[in-house]
Amino acid sequence: MRSISVGELKALLDQGDDVELVDVREPYEYAEGHVPGARLAPLATVPTLVGSLPRDVPVYLLCAVGARSARAAAWLAEQGVDAVNVEGGTAEWAGAGYPLNR
């Protein structure tokens, strides 16, 4: 499983590229603040969306601190998805002063 830092993710988003970003937290956590452009898919629902994820570009996964997203990324990688865990998650993203959508 691959991983990147929140700073590396911020740089990708700042480039303006279309980034596939999935937040695996619960809906209430997502509503409290999420990385702009992230779509919500709580960890328990990840198996149901594997067929809709792209296979030709990386899929970046986030959670609060990186544990749930690491589990999701490892599982998705086993399914053939180019899954990348964002280390430190939303907490580190917010701690770095990066914007959150609410």
C-alpha positions in Angstrom: 0.0 0.0 0.0 1.3 3.4 -0.9 0.9 6.5 1.3 1.5 10.2 1.0 1.6 13.1 3.5 -1.1 15.8 3.7 1.5 18.2 2.3 1.9 16.0 -0.8 -1.9 15.8 -1.2 -2.2 19.6 -0.8 0.4 20.0 -3.6 -1.6 17.6 -5.9 -4.8 19.5 -5.2 -3.1 22.9 -5.8 -2.0 21.7 -9.2 -5.6 21.6 -10.2 -5.5 18.0 -11.3 -8.7 16.0 -10.9 -7.9 13.9 -7.8 -10.0 11.0 -6.7 -10.3 11.6 -3.0 -12.4 9.4 -0.6 -13.1 10.2 3.1 -13.9 7.0 5.0 -15.0 8.6 8.2 -18.6 8.6 9.5 -21.1 11.2 8.1 -21.0 13.3 11.3 -17.2 13.5 11.1 -17.3 14.5 7.5 -19.9 17.2 8.2 -17.6 18.7 10.9 -15.0 19.4 8.2 -13.5 17.6 5.3 -10.8 18.1 2.7 -12.3 20.0 -0.3 -13.2 17.6 -3.1 -13.4 14.5 -0.9 -16.4 12.3 -1.2 -17.9 10.5 1.7 -17.7 6.7 1.8 -17.7 5.4 5.4 -15.3 2.6 5.9 -18.1 0.0 6.2 -19.4 1.0 2.7 -16.0 0.8 0.9 -16.7 -2.8 -0.4 -19.8 -1.6 -2.1 -18.1 1.1 -4.1 -15.0 -0.8 -5.3 -16.6 -1.3 -8.7 -17.2 2.4 -9.2 -13.6 3.5 -8.4 -11.2 4.2 -11.2 -8.5 1.7 -12.0 -6.4 4.1 -14.2 -5.6 6.8 -11.6 -4.7 6.7 -7.9 -7.5 6.9 -5.3 -6.5 8.8 -2.2 -8.1 7.8 1.1 -8.5 9.8 4.2 -9.9 9.5 7.7 -9.4 11.3 10.9 -5.7 10.3 11.5 -4.9 7.6 9.0 -5.8 4.3 10.6 -9.2 3.6 8.9 -8.0 5.0 5.6 -4.9 2.7 5.8 -7.3 -0.3 6.2 -9.4 0.8 3.3 -6.4 1.4 1.1 -4.9 -2.0 1.9 -8.2 -3.7 1.1 -8.7 -1.7 -2.1 -5.2 -2.4 -3.3 -5.9 -6.2 -2.9 -8.9 -5.5 -5.3 -6.7 -3.9 -7.9 -7.3 -0.3 -7.1 -4.3 2.0 -7.0 -5.1 3.1 -3.4 -3.1 5.6 -1.6 -3.4 6.3 2.2 -3.1 10.0 3.3 -1.0 9.7 6.5 -2.2 11.9 9.4 -5.7 12.3 7.8 -8.0 15.2 8.3 -6.6 16.1 11.7 -3.1 16.7 10.3 -4.6 18.5 7.3 -6.5 20.9 9.6 -3.4 21.2 11.9 -1.4 22.3 8.9 -3.8 25.2 8.4 -5.2 23.8 5.1 -8.9 24.6 4.3 -11.8 22.4 5.3 -15.3 22.3 3.8 -18.1 22.2 6.3 
